[in-house]
Amino acid sequence: MEQRKRNKSNPLRWFVIKMGIAALALWFLYERVFEKVPVRQLLDEYRIVFSDTSKNCLLAAVLVLMLVNWSVEAIKWKMMMAKIEIISFLKSLEAVSPG
């Protein structure tokens, strides 16, 4: 019981640790991405990719498949929840969608 008190006794400390880990992760990503390739070059490459119509078709296919994947995950979630509670497809889609 005392160990539970120790773990919950200082939530500020855990918040600071989590924020420190997040800051280190963001710094690591910045170093890996933006230090090797200038931001201007990345933006120019994005413009080239989105100006090509074949790449736009590929992007559309990715978006459609992403929606299909979310729908399949929602159906799986709905089937698993059916043993506990009957939920609608929209409710299950809300449960598996990011954000």
Biopython code that builds the backbone (N, CA, C, O; Angstrom):
import numpy as np
from Bio.PDB.StructureBuilder import StructureBuilder

atoms = [
    (1, "MET", "N", (0.813, -1.187, 0.000)),
    (1, "MET", "CA", (0.000, 0.000, 0.000)),
    (1, "MET", "C", (0.864, 1.261, 0.000)),
    (1, "MET", "O", (0.503, 2.255, -0.630)),
    (2, "GLU", "N", (1.995, 1.231, 0.696)),
    (2, "GLU", "CA", (2.880, 2.384, 0.697)),
    (2, "GLU", "C", (3.495, 2.617, -0.680)),
    (2, "GLU", "O", (3.740, 3.759, -1.068)),
    (3, "GLN", "N", (3.740, 1.548, -1.411)),
    (3, "GLN", "CA", (4.312, 1.701, -2.742)),
    (3, "GLN", "C", (3.337, 2.426, -3.668)),
    (3, "GLN", "O", (3.759, 3.224, -4.505)),
    (4, "ARG", "N", (2.046, 2.157, -3.528)),
    (4, "ARG", "CA", (1.047, 2.875, -4.318)),
    (4, "ARG", "C", (1.100, 4.362, -4.012)),
    (4, "ARG", "O", (1.005, 5.186, -4.922)),
    (5, "LYS", "N", (1.247, 4.707, -2.764)),
    (5, "LYS", "CA", (1.324, 6.111, -2.386)),
    (5, "LYS", "C", (2.564, 6.763, -2.976)),
    (5, "LYS", "O", (2.509, 7.911, -3.417)),
    (6, "ARG", "N", (3.680, 6.046, -2.989)),
    (6, "ARG", "CA", (4.912, 6.597, -3.530)),
    (6, "ARG", "C", (4.777, 6.870, -5.022)),
    (6, "ARG", "O", (5.248, 7.900, -5.503)),
    (7, "ASN", "N", (4.140, 5.962, -5.762)),
    (7, "ASN", "CA", (3.992, 6.133, -7.201)),
    (7, "ASN", "C", (3.079, 7.304, -7.551)),
    (7, "ASN", "O", (3.303, 7.989, -8.549)),
    (8, "LYS", "N", (2.053, 7.536, -6.738)),
    (8, "LYS", "CA", (1.088, 8.588, -7.031)),
    (8, "LYS", "C", (1.412, 9.881, -6.286)),
    (8, "LYS", "O", (0.716, 10.881, -6.462)),
    (9, "SER", "N", (2.444, 9.879, -5.470)),
    (9, "SER", "CA", (2.690, 11.021, -4.610)),
    (9, "SER", "C", (3.168, 12.256, -5.362)),
    (9, "SER", "O", (2.919, 13.373, -4.910)),
    (10, "ASN", "N", (3.843, 12.092, -6.489)),
    (10, "ASN", "CA", (4.396, 13.249, -7.157)),
    (10, "ASN", "C", (4.098, 13.205, -8.661)),
    (10, "ASN", "O", (4.969, 12.831, -9.447)),
    (11, "PRO", "N", (2.881, 13.583, -9.069)),
    (11, "PRO", "CA", (2.553, 13.537, -10.497)),
    (11, "PRO", "C", (3.338, 14.563, -11.306)),
    (11, "PRO", "O", (3.554, 14.371, -12.503)),
    (12, "LEU", "N", (3.766, 15.647, -10.671)),
    (12, "LEU", "CA", (4.564, 16.651, -11.380)),
    (12, "LEU", "C", (5.890, 16.053, -11.861)),
    (12, "LEU", "O", (6.360, 16.362, -12.955)),
    (13, "ARG", "N", (6.471, 15.212, -11.044)),
    (13, "ARG", "CA", (7.740, 14.578, -11.424)),
    (13, "ARG", "C", (7.551, 13.725, -12.672)),
    (13, "ARG", "O", (8.389, 13.758, -13.573)),
    (14, "TRP", "N", (6.455, 12.955, -12.736)),
    (14, "TRP", "CA", (6.207, 12.115, -13.910)),
    (14, "TRP", "C", (5.911, 12.958, -15.139)),
    (14, "TRP", "O", (6.308, 12.601, -16.248)),
    (15, "PHE", "N", (5.216, 14.075, -14.950)),
    (15, "PHE", "CA", (4.942, 14.987, -16.058)),
    (15, "PHE", "C", (6.249, 15.545, -16.619)),
    (15, "PHE", "O", (6.430, 15.607, -17.835)),
    (16, "VAL", "N", (7.151, 15.947, -15.737)),
    (16, "VAL", "CA", (8.439, 16.487, -16.178)),
    (16, "VAL", "C", (9.253, 15.418, -16.904)),
    (16, "VAL", "O", (9.896, 15.709, -17.912)),
    (17, "ILE", "N", (9.231, 14.204, -16.408)),
    (17, "ILE", "CA", (9.957, 13.109, -17.068)),
    (17, "ILE", "C", (9.374, 12.850, -18.455)),
    (17, "ILE", "O", (10.122, 12.688, -19.419)),
    (18, "LYS", "N", (8.059, 12.810, -18.564)),
    (18, "LYS", "CA", (7.415, 12.572, -19.864)),
    (18, "LYS", "C", (7.720, 13.690, -20.844)),
    (18, "LYS", "O", (8.012, 13.423, -22.010)),
    (19, "MET", "N", (7.660, 14.932, -20.395)),
    (19, "MET", "CA", (7.964, 16.067, -21.271)),
    (19, "MET", "C", (9.432, 16.049, -21.694)),
    (19, "MET", "O", (9.764, 16.422, -22.819)),
    (20, "GLY", "N", (10.298, 15.619, -20.797)),
    (20, "GLY", "CA", (11.723, 15.502, -21.150)),
    (20, "GLY", "C", (11.943, 14.456, -22.230)),
    (20, "GLY", "O", (12.719, 14.673, -23.161)),
    (21, "ILE", "N", (11.267, 13.328, -22.111)),
    (21, "ILE", "CA", (11.371, 12.275, -23.124)),
    (21, "ILE", "C", (10.816, 12.769, -24.457)),
    (21, "ILE", "O", (11.401, 12.509, -25.508)),
    (22, "ALA", "N", (9.690, 13.482, -24.417)),
    (22, "ALA", "CA", (9.112, 14.019, -25.650)),
    (22, "ALA", "C", (10.048, 15.034, -26.293)),
    (22, "ALA", "O", (10.206, 15.039, -27.514)),
    (23, "ALA", "N", (10.666, 15.886, -25.495)),
    (23, "ALA", "CA", (11.600, 16.884, -26.026)),
    (23, "ALA", "C", (12.810, 16.201, -26.657)),
    (23, "ALA", "O", (13.263, 16.608, -27.727)),
    (24, "LEU", "N", (13.331, 15.175, -26.008)),
    (24, "LEU", "CA", (14.459, 14.437, -26.588)),
    (24, "LEU", "C", (14.074, 13.762, -27.900)),
    (24, "LEU", "O", (14.868, 13.740, -28.841)),
    (25, "ALA", "N", (12.874, 13.217, -27.971)),
    (25, "ALA", "CA", (12.421, 12.572, -29.203)),
    (25, "ALA", "C", (12.296, 13.585, -30.330)),
    (25, "ALA", "O", (12.712, 13.316, -31.457)),
    (26, "LEU", "N", (11.726, 14.750, -30.034)),
    (26, "LEU", "CA", (11.605, 15.794, -31.055)),
    (26, "LEU", "C", (12.971, 16.296, -31.502)),
    (26, "LEU", "O", (13.187, 16.530, -32.691)),
    (27, "TRP", "N", (13.888, 16.463, -30.566)),
    (27, "TRP", "CA", (15.241, 16.887, -30.912)),
    (27, "TRP", "C", (15.912, 15.852, -31.814)),
    (27, "TRP", "O", (16.558, 16.204, -32.800)),
    (28, "PHE", "N", (15.754, 14.575, -31.470)),
    (28, "PHE", "CA", (16.340, 13.500, -32.273)),
    (28, "PHE", "C", (15.779, 13.534, -33.695)),
    (28, "PHE", "O", (16.535, 13.423, -34.661)),
    (29, "LEU", "N", (14.460, 13.686, -33.831)),
    (29, "LEU", "CA", (13.856, 13.764, -35.164)),
    (29, "LEU", "C", (14.354, 14.972, -35.932)),
    (29, "LEU", "O", (14.640, 14.874, -37.125)),
    (30, "TYR", "N", (14.460, 16.101, -35.270)),
    (30, "TYR", "CA", (14.959, 17.308, -35.923)),
    (30, "TYR", "C", (16.381, 17.080, -36.441)),
    (30, "TYR", "O", (16.695, 17.428, -37.579)),
    (31, "GLU", "N", (17.225, 16.504, -35.613)),
    (31, "GLU", "CA", (18.613, 16.241, -36.012)),
    (31, "GLU", "C", (18.679, 15.304, -37.207)),
    (31, "GLU", "O", (19.466, 15.526, -38.127)),
    (32, "ARG", "N", (17.858, 14.256, -37.201)),
    (32, "ARG", "CA", (17.893, 13.257, -38.275)),
    (32, "ARG", "C", (17.314, 13.773, -39.581)),
    (32, "ARG", "O", (17.807, 13.426, -40.654)),
    (33, "VAL", "N", (16.287, 14.586, -39.508)),
    (33, "VAL", "CA", (15.602, 15.019, -40.731)),
    (33, "VAL", "C", (16.151, 16.341, -41.243)),
    (33, "VAL", "O", (16.606, 16.414, -42.384)),
    (34, "PHE", "N", (16.118, 17.376, -40.433)),
    (34, "PHE", "CA", (16.379, 18.719, -40.925)),
    (34, "PHE", "C", (17.860, 19.081, -40.975)),
    (34, "PHE", "O", (18.241, 19.981, -41.724)),
    (35, "GLU", "N", (18.683, 18.421, -40.217)),
    (35, "GLU", "CA", (20.104, 18.728, -40.275)),
    (35, "GLU", "C", (20.759, 18.091, -41.505)),
    (35, "GLU", "O", (21.757, 18.607, -42.007)),
    (36, "LYS", "N", (20.212, 16.987, -41.990)),
    (36, "LYS", "CA", (20.783, 16.321, -43.161)),
    (36, "LYS", "C", (20.263, 16.917, -44.459)),
    (36, "LYS", "O", (20.993, 16.991, -45.448)),
    (37, "VAL", "N", (18.995, 17.347, -44.461)),
    (37, "VAL", "CA", (18.384, 17.901, -45.665)),
    (37, "VAL", "C", (17.771, 19.247, -45.292)),
    (37, "VAL", "O", (16.964, 19.323, -44.366)),
    (38, "PRO", "N", (18.145, 20.306, -46.002)),
    (38, "PRO", "CA", (17.551, 21.609, -45.686)),
    (38, "PRO", "C", (16.041, 21.625, -45.914)),
    (38, "PRO", "O", (15.530, 20.924, -46.787)),
    (39, "VAL", "N", (15.341, 22.420, -45.130)),
    (39, "VAL", "CA", (13.889, 22.497, -45.208)),
    (39, "VAL", "C", (13.455, 22.949, -46.600)),
    (39, "VAL", "O", (12.465, 22.444, -47.129)),
    (40, "ARG", "N", (14.170, 23.880, -47.192)),
    (40, "ARG", "CA", (13.837, 24.386, -48.529)),
    (40, "ARG", "C", (13.861, 23.255, -49.560)),
    (40, "ARG", "O", (13.000, 23.192, -50.438)),
    (41, "GLN", "N", (14.841, 22.369, -49.452)),
    (41, "GLN", "CA", (14.932, 21.242, -50.380)),
    (41, "GLN", "C", (13.758, 20.283, -50.193)),
    (41, "GLN", "O", (13.221, 19.767, -51.174)),
    (42, "LEU", "N", (13.354, 20.038, -48.946)),
    (42, "LEU", "CA", (12.200, 19.180, -48.690)),
    (42, "LEU", "C", (10.929, 19.759, -49.302)),
    (42, "LEU", "O", (10.140, 19.033, -49.908)),
    (43, "LEU", "N", (10.731, 21.075, -49.142)),
    (43, "LEU", "CA", (9.547, 21.716, -49.711)),
    (43, "LEU", "C", (9.545, 21.647, -51.232)),
    (43, "LEU", "O", (8.497, 21.440, -51.842)),
    (44, "ASP", "N", (10.712, 21.818, -51.847)),
    (44, "ASP", "CA", (10.806, 21.712, -53.305)),
    (44, "ASP", "C", (10.463, 20.301, -53.774)),
    (44, "ASP", "O", (9.788, 20.132, -54.789)),
    (45, "GLU", "N", (10.920, 19.294, -53.044)),
    (45, "GLU", "CA", (10.618, 17.906, -53.407)),
    (45, "GLU", "C", (9.130, 17.607, -53.254)),
    (45, "GLU", "O", (8.557, 16.885, -54.070)),
    (46, "TYR", "N", (8.500, 18.156, -52.216)),
    (46, "TYR", "CA", (7.051, 17.972, -52.057)),
    (46, "TYR", "C", (6.282, 18.602, -53.213)),
    (46, "TYR", "O", (5.306, 18.030, -53.700)),
    (47, "ARG", "N", (6.717, 19.772, -53.648)),
    (47, "ARG", "CA", (6.065, 20.417, -54.791)),
    (47, "ARG", "C", (6.171, 19.558, -56.044)),
    (47, "ARG", "O", (5.211, 19.436, -56.804)),
    (48, "ILE", "N", (7.343, 18.962, -56.256)),
    (48, "ILE", "CA", (7.546, 18.096, -57.425)),
    (48, "ILE", "C", (6.637, 16.875, -57.345)),
    (48, "ILE", "O", (6.015, 16.498, -58.337)),
    (49, "VAL", "N", (6.558, 16.259, -56.171)),
    (49, "VAL", "CA", (5.738, 15.053, -56.001)),
    (49, "VAL", "C", (4.269, 15.358, -56.256)),
    (49, "VAL", "O", (3.594, 14.601, -56.953)),
    (50, "PHE", "N", (3.764, 16.461, -55.700)),
    (50, "PHE", "CA", (2.343, 16.752, -55.829)),
    (50, "PHE", "C", (1.967, 17.351, -57.175)),
    (50, "PHE", "O", (0.781, 17.449, -57.491)),
    (51, "SER", "N", (2.943, 17.753, -57.972)),
    (51, "SER", "CA", (2.626, 18.266, -59.303)),
    (51, "SER", "C", (2.512, 17.141, -60.334)),
    (51, "SER", "O", (1.969, 17.355, -61.418)),
    (52, "ASP", "N", (3.009, 15.960, -60.014)),
    (52, "ASP", "CA", (2.954, 14.810, -60.922)),
    (52, "ASP", "C", (1.618, 14.087, -60.740)),
    (52, "ASP", "O", (1.275, 13.684, -59.629)),
    (53, "THR", "N", (0.859, 13.920, -61.842)),
    (53, "THR", "CA", (-0.473, 13.308, -61.734)),
    (53, "THR", "C", (-0.415, 11.839, -61.347)),
    (53, "THR", "O", (-1.314, 11.355, -60.660)),
    (54, "SER", "N", (0.611, 11.121, -61.766)),
    (54, "SER", "CA", (0.708, 9.708, -61.382)),
    (54, "SER", "C", (0.922, 9.578, -59.878)),
    (54, "SER", "O", (0.426, 8.637, -59.259)),
    (55, "LYS", "N", (1.656, 10.514, -59.291)),
    (55, "LYS", "CA", (1.854, 10.494, -57.836)),
    (55, "LYS", "C", (0.556, 10.842, -57.112)),
    (55, "LYS", "O", (0.290, 10.332, -56.024)),
    (56, "ASN", "N", (-0.246, 11.710, -57.719)),
    (56, "ASN", "CA", (-1.536, 12.047, -57.111)),
    (56, "ASN", "C", (-2.462, 10.834, -57.091)),
    (56, "ASN", "O", (-3.214, 10.642, -56.136)),
    (57, "CYS", "N", (-2.408, 10.010, -58.152)),
    (57, "CYS", "CA", (-3.211, 8.782, -58.166)),
    (57, "CYS", "C", (-2.753, 7.829, -57.068)),
    (57, "CYS", "O", (-3.566, 7.185, -56.405)),
    (58, "LEU", "N", (-1.446, 7.752, -56.890)),
    (58, "LEU", "CA", (-0.907, 6.902, -55.834)),
    (58, "LEU", "C", (-1.340, 7.409, -54.460)),
    (58, "LEU", "O", (-1.704, 6.620, -53.588)),
    (59, "LEU", "N", (-1.301, 8.710, -54.273)),
    (59, "LEU", "CA", (-1.735, 9.296, -53.004)),
    (59, "LEU", "C", (-3.219, 9.024, -52.757)),
    (59, "LEU", "O", (-3.616, 8.719, -51.632)),
    (60, "ALA", "N", (-4.036, 9.132, -53.801)),
    (60, "ALA", "CA", (-5.468, 8.843, -53.667)),
    (60, "ALA", "C", (-5.686, 7.375, -53.293)),
    (60, "ALA", "O", (-6.545, 7.063, -52.469)),
    (61, "ALA", "N", (-4.905, 6.477, -53.902)),
    (61, "ALA", "CA", (-5.019, 5.051, -53.575)),
    (61, "ALA", "C", (-4.652, 4.801, -52.116)),
    (61, "ALA", "O", (-5.303, 4.008, -51.435)),
    (62, "VAL", "N", (-3.619, 5.470, -51.642)),
    (62, "VAL", "CA", (-3.212, 5.323, -50.241)),
    (62, "VAL", "C", (-4.319, 5.796, -49.302)),
    (62, "VAL", "O", (-4.609, 5.149, -48.295)),
    (63, "LEU", "N", (-4.934, 6.929, -49.638)),
    (63, "LEU", "CA", (-6.014, 7.451, -48.792)),
    (63, "LEU", "C", (-7.222, 6.506, -48.771)),
    (63, "LEU", "O", (-7.823, 6.283, -47.720)),
    (64, "VAL", "N", (-7.573, 5.951, -49.940)),
    (64, "VAL", "CA", (-8.699, 5.011, -50.001)),
    (64, "VAL", "C", (-8.386, 3.762, -49.183)),
    (64, "VAL", "O", (-9.232, 3.286, -48.426)),
    (65, "LEU", "N", (-7.176, 3.234, -49.331)),
    (65, "LEU", "CA", (-6.804, 2.035, -48.569)),
    (65, "LEU", "C", (-6.745, 2.309, -47.069)),
    (65, "LEU", "O", (-7.027, 1.423, -46.261)),
    (66, "MET", "N", (-6.381, 3.526, -46.700)),
    (66, "MET", "CA", (-6.371, 3.891, -45.292)),
    (66, "MET", "C", (-7.793, 3.856, -44.725)),
    (66, "MET", "O", (-8.014, 3.370, -43.615)),
    (67, "LEU", "N", (-8.750, 4.374, -45.493)),
    (67, "LEU", "CA", (-10.149, 4.330, -45.057)),
    (67, "LEU", "C", (-10.664, 2.894, -44.968)),
    (67, "LEU", "O", (-11.410, 2.550, -44.052)),
    (68, "VAL", "N", (-10.259, 2.059, -45.929)),
    (68, "VAL", "CA", (-10.643, 0.641, -45.892)),
    (68, "VAL", "C", (-10.065, -0.016, -44.640)),
    (68, "VAL", "O", (-10.756, -0.778, -43.962)),
    (69, "ASN", "N", (-8.815, 0.273, -44.337)),
    (69, "ASN", "CA", (-8.176, -0.308, -43.152)),
    (69, "ASN", "C", (-8.901, 0.114, -41.882)),
    (69, "ASN", "O", (-9.153, -0.720, -41.012)),
    (70, "TRP", "N", (-9.244, 1.403, -41.759)),
    (70, "TRP", "CA", (-9.989, 1.856, -40.585)),
    (70, "TRP", "C", (-11.338, 1.161, -40.489)),
    (70, "TRP", "O", (-11.782, 0.815, -39.395)),
    (71, "SER", "N", (-11.994, 0.954, -41.629)),
    (71, "SER", "CA", (-13.296, 0.282, -41.613)),
    (71, "SER", "C", (-13.160, -1.158, -41.149)),
    (71, "SER", "O", (-13.974, -1.634, -40.358)),
    (72, "VAL", "N", (-12.146, -1.853, -41.629)),
    (72, "VAL", "CA", (-11.927, -3.249, -41.210)),
    (72, "VAL", "C", (-11.621, -3.296, -39.715)),
    (72, "VAL", "O", (-12.131, -4.161, -39.004)),
    (73, "GLU", "N", (-10.793, -2.371, -39.237)),
    (73, "GLU", "CA", (-10.496, -2.324, -37.798)),
    (73, "GLU", "C", (-11.761, -2.040, -36.990)),
    (73, "GLU", "O", (-11.954, -2.606, -35.914)),
    (74, "ALA", "N", (-12.617, -1.169, -37.505)),
    (74, "ALA", "CA", (-13.865, -0.855, -36.808)),
    (74, "ALA", "C", (-14.777, -2.068, -36.756)),
    (74, "ALA", "O", (-15.419, -2.319, -35.735)),
    (75, "ILE", "N", (-14.841, -2.820, -37.841)),
    (75, "ILE", "CA", (-15.663, -4.043, -37.851)),
    (75, "ILE", "C", (-15.120, -5.048, -36.841)),
    (75, "ILE", "O", (-15.888, -5.667, -36.105)),
    (76, "LYS", "N", (-13.796, -5.210, -36.805)),
    (76, "LYS", "CA", (-13.199, -6.120, -35.823)),
    (76, "LYS", "C", (-13.523, -5.664, -34.400)),
    (76, "LYS", "O", (-13.869, -6.478, -33.544)),
    (77, "TRP", "N", (-13.408, -4.361, -34.156)),
    (77, "TRP", "CA", (-13.712, -3.815, -32.828)),
    (77, "TRP", "C", (-15.174, -4.060, -32.466)),
    (77, "TRP", "O", (-15.492, -4.425, -31.334)),
    (78, "LYS", "N", (-16.063, -3.853, -33.444)),
    (78, "LYS", "CA", (-17.488, -4.060, -33.206)),
    (78, "LYS", "C", (-17.778, -5.523, -32.863)),
    (78, "LYS", "O", (-18.591, -5.812, -31.985)),
    (79, "MET", "N", (-17.112, -6.436, -33.557)),
    (79, "MET", "CA", (-17.322, -7.860, -33.292)),
    (79, "MET", "C", (-16.790, -8.256, -31.914)),
    (79, "MET", "O", (-17.399, -9.069, -31.218)),
    (80, "MET", "N", (-15.650, -7.675, -31.524)),
    (80, "MET", "CA", (-15.111, -7.992, -30.196)),
    (80, "MET", "C", (-15.991, -7.409, -29.092)),
    (80, "MET", "O", (-16.170, -8.035, -28.048)),
    (81, "MET", "N", (-16.533, -6.232, -29.314)),
    (81, "MET", "CA", (-17.366, -5.585, -28.316)),
    (81, "MET", "C", (-18.750, -6.218, -28.217)),
    (81, "MET", "O", (-19.442, -6.027, -27.217)),
    (82, "ALA", "N", (-19.165, -6.966, -29.236)),
    (82, "ALA", "CA", (-20.507, -7.548, -29.251)),
    (82, "ALA", "C", (-20.733, -8.475, -28.054)),
    (82, "ALA", "O", (-21.870, -8.652, -27.616)),
    (83, "LYS", "N", (-19.668, -9.063, -27.526)),
    (83, "LYS", "CA", (-19.807, -9.942, -26.363)),
    (83, "LYS", "C", (-20.138, -9.140, -25.101)),
    (83, "LYS", "O", (-20.730, -9.665, -24.158)),
    (84, "ILE", "N", (-19.749, -7.874, -25.097)),
    (84, "ILE", "CA", (-19.962, -7.036, -23.921)),
    (84, "ILE", "C", (-21.136, -6.080, -24.129)),
    (84, "ILE", "O", (-22.010, -5.947, -23.272)),
    (85, "GLU", "N", (-21.135, -5.416, -25.293)),
    (85, "GLU", "CA", (-22.141, -4.392, -25.560)),
    (85, "GLU", "C", (-22.306, -4.260, -27.076)),
    (85, "GLU", "O", (-21.329, -4.316, -27.822)),
    (86, "ILE", "N", (-23.525, -4.088, -27.510)),
    (86, "ILE", "CA", (-23.804, -3.873, -28.933)),
    (86, "ILE", "C", (-23.563, -2.384, -29.232)),
    (86, "ILE", "O", (-24.171, -1.505, -28.621)),
    (87, "ILE", "N", (-22.655, -2.127, -30.195)),
    (87, "ILE", "CA", (-22.354, -0.749, -30.573)),
    (87, "ILE", "C", (-22.538, -0.593, -32.077)),
    (87, "ILE", "O", (-22.499, -1.573, -32.822)),
    (88, "SER", "N", (-22.738, 0.637, -32.512)),
    (88, "SER", "CA", (-22.918, 0.902, -33.939)),
    (88, "SER", "C", (-21.557, 0.925, -34.637)),
    (88, "SER", "O", (-20.508, 1.011, -33.999)),
    (89, "PHE", "N", (-21.609, 0.844, -35.967)),
    (89, "PHE", "CA", (-20.383, 0.910, -36.751)),
    (89, "PHE", "C", (-19.700, 2.263, -36.547)),
    (89, "PHE", "O", (-18.477, 2.320, -36.423)),
    (90, "LEU", "N", (-20.462, 3.334, -36.511)),
    (90, "LEU", "CA", (-19.870, 4.664, -36.326)),
    (90, "LEU", "C", (-19.183, 4.790, -34.973)),
    (90, "LEU", "O", (-18.126, 5.411, -34.863)),
    (91, "LYS", "N", (-19.782, 4.204, -33.951)),
    (91, "LYS", "CA", (-19.177, 4.237, -32.611)),
    (91, "LYS", "C", (-17.863, 3.435, -32.609)),
    (91, "LYS", "O", (-16.875, 3.853, -32.007)),
    (92, "SER", "N", (-17.866, 2.283, -33.289)),
    (92, "SER", "CA", (-16.641, 1.495, -33.352)),
    (92, "SER", "C", (-15.591, 2.184, -34.219)),
    (92, "SER", "O", (-14.396, 2.080, -33.941)),
    (93, "LEU", "N", (-16.021, 2.884, -35.259)),
    (93, "LEU", "CA", (-15.084, 3.630, -36.098)),
    (93, "LEU", "C", (-14.466, 4.773, -35.295)),
    (93, "LEU", "O", (-13.281, 5.072, -35.441)),
    (94, "GLU", "N", (-15.256, 5.396, -34.468)),
    (94, "GLU", "CA", (-14.745, 6.449, -33.609)),
    (94, "GLU", "C", (-13.725, 5.888, -32.617)),
    (94, "GLU", "O", (-12.764, 6.569, -32.259)),
    (95, "ALA", "N", (-13.934, 4.658, -32.180)),
    (95, "ALA", "CA", (-13.025, 4.055, -31.204)),
    (95, "ALA", "C", (-11.674, 3.714, -31.819)),
    (95, "ALA", "O", (-10.660, 3.759, -31.123)),
    (96, "VAL", "N", (-11.633, 3.379, -33.084)),
    (96, "VAL", "CA", (-10.357, 2.971, -33.688)),
    (96, "VAL", "C", (-9.687, 4.070, -34.494)),
    (96, "VAL", "O", (-8.527, 3.922, -34.878)),
    (97, "SER", "N", (-10.382, 5.167, -34.761)),
    (97, "SER", "CA", (-9.767, 6.226, -35.561)),
    (97, "SER", "C", (-8.812, 7.039, -34.703)),
    (97, "SER", "O", (-9.047, 7.235, -33.510)),
    (98, "PRO", "N", (-7.729, 7.512, -35.320)),
    (98, "PRO", "CA", (-6.752, 8.299, -34.537)),
    (98, "PRO", "C", (-7.333, 9.661, -34.170)),
    (98, "PRO", "O", (-8.129, 10.248, -34.902)),
    (99, "GLY", "N", (-6.906, 10.124, -33.028)),
    (99, "GLY", "CA", (-7.326, 11.472, -32.617)),
    (99, "GLY", "C", (-8.364, 11.480, -31.646)),
    (99, "GLY", "O", (-8.804, 12.548, -31.220)),
]
sb = StructureBuilder()
sb.init_structure("model")
sb.init_model(0)
sb.init_chain("A")
sb.init_seg("    ")
for serial, (resi, resn, name, xyz) in enumerate(atoms, 1):
    if name == "N":
        sb.init_residue(resn, " ", resi, " ")
    sb.init_atom(name, np.array(xyz, "f"), 0.0, 1.0, " ", f" {name:<3s}", serial, name[0])
structure = sb.get_structure()
